[in-house]
């Protein structure tokens, strides 16, 4: 008698974690830029964050701000 295939059953083979090396990242970045991609640097405004944290509001307001 054959066992029925159970969808919840995990594979006996382990899934290999994706661990890109520096060469892979450089190659991917080069391909992205060649296809018209643009990389922009985002600078954090320290004064705006400090003034926001200085307000005596409840933590849910802070969470809502950080979530967008």
C-alpha positions in Angstrom: 0.0 0.0 0.0 1.4 3.4 -1.1 1.4 6.4 1.2 -0.7 9.4 0.0 1.3 12.5 -0.9 1.0 15.0 2.0 1.4 18.6 1.0 2.5 19.6 4.5 5.4 17.2 4.4 8.8 18.9 4.1 11.5 17.8 1.7 14.2 15.6 3.1 16.8 17.7 1.2 17.7 20.9 3.0 17.2 24.2 1.3 20.5 25.9 0.7 20.5 29.4 2.1 21.3 32.2 -0.4 24.6 33.7 0.7 25.9 36.0 -2.1 29.5 36.9 -2.2 31.1 40.2 -3.2 31.7 39.2 -6.8 28.0 38.2 -7.2 26.8 41.6 -5.8 29.2 43.5 -8.0 28.0 41.6 -11.1 24.3 42.2 -10.2 24.9 45.9 -9.5 26.7 46.3 -12.9 23.8 44.6 -14.7 21.3 46.8 -12.9 23.2 50.0 -13.8 23.6 48.9 -17.5 19.8 48.4 -17.8 19.1 52.0 -16.8 19.0 51.5 -13.0 20.0 54.3 -10.7 21.4 54.1 -7.2 20.8 57.1 -4.9 22.3 57.7 -1.5 19.8 58.5 1.3 21.1 60.7 4.0 19.4 60.7 7.4 18.3 64.1 8.8 19.5 63.7 12.4 17.8 67.0 13.6 14.4 65.9 12.3 14.6 62.6 14.1 15.8 64.2 17.4 13.0 66.8 17.3 10.5 64.0 16.7 11.7 61.9 19.5 11.6 64.9 21.9 7.8 65.2 21.6 6.0 63.8 24.6 3.6 61.6 22.6 2.6 58.0 23.2 4.6 55.1 21.6 1.8 54.4 19.1 2.4 57.7 17.4 6.1 56.9 17.1 5.2 53.5 15.6 2.8 55.1 13.1 5.5 57.5 12.1 8.1 54.8 11.5 5.6 52.6 9.6 4.9 55.5 7.2 
